Amino acid sequence: MVAIGKITGLEERQAGSEKVGKQIPMDIKQRILLAIADIEYGSVEIIIHGGKVVQIECRERTRIS
């Protein structure tokens, strides 16, 4: 849940500046945050075409001790 707070904080800083880009739809934001929350070790890659999110890829690592 720490990652969610960091993303929210970034969003607030951008909104306060003069340069604010395109708004990301709430359902896309939620999918990205869920992908981040579901992974313990790995990465989330967001694919953008024409300025729109078209794909969210999740790669999870399994650590064996």
C-alpha positions in Angstrom: 0.0 0.0 0.0 3.0 2.3 0.2 3.2 2.5 -3.6 -0.4 3.7 -3.7 0.4 6.6 -1.4 3.4 7.6 -3.5 1.4 7.6 -6.7 -1.4 9.7 -5.1 1.2 12.2 -3.8 2.7 12.5 -7.3 -0.7 13.1 -8.8 -1.3 15.9 -6.3 2.0 17.7 -7.1 1.3 17.6 -10.8 -2.2 19.1 -10.4 -0.7 22.0 -8.5 1.8 22.9 -11.3 1.2 24.7 -14.5 2.0 21.7 -16.7 -0.8 19.2 -16.3 -1.0 16.4 -18.9 -4.0 14.4 -20.0 -6.3 13.0 -17.3 -6.1 9.3 -16.8 -9.5 7.6 -16.4 -10.3 6.4 -12.9 -10.8 2.8 -14.0 -7.3 2.7 -15.6 -5.8 4.2 -12.4 -7.5 1.6 -10.3 -6.2 -1.3 -12.6 -2.7 0.1 -12.3 -2.9 0.4 -8.5 -4.3 -3.1 -8.2 -1.5 -4.5 -10.4 1.0 -2.9 -8.1 -0.7 -4.0 -4.9 -0.9 -7.6 -6.1 2.9 -8.0 -6.8 5.3 -8.8 -4.0 8.5 -9.0 -6.2 8.4 -8.0 -9.9 7.3 -5.2 -12.2 4.3 -3.5 -13.7 4.7 -2.1 -17.3 2.2 0.3 -18.8 2.0 0.3 -22.6 0.8 3.5 -24.2 -0.1 4.1 -27.8 -1.4 7.4 -29.1 -1.4 8.9 -25.6 -3.7 6.2 -24.3 -3.0 3.3 -22.0 -3.6 0.1 -24.0 -2.0 -2.6 -21.9 -0.8 -3.3 -18.4 1.8 -6.1 -18.1 2.6 -7.7 -14.7 5.8 -9.7 -14.2 6.1 -11.4 -10.9 9.2 -13.0 -9.5 9.1 -16.0 -7.2 11.9 -16.0 -4.7 13.0 -19.4 -3.4 15.1 -19.5 -0.3 
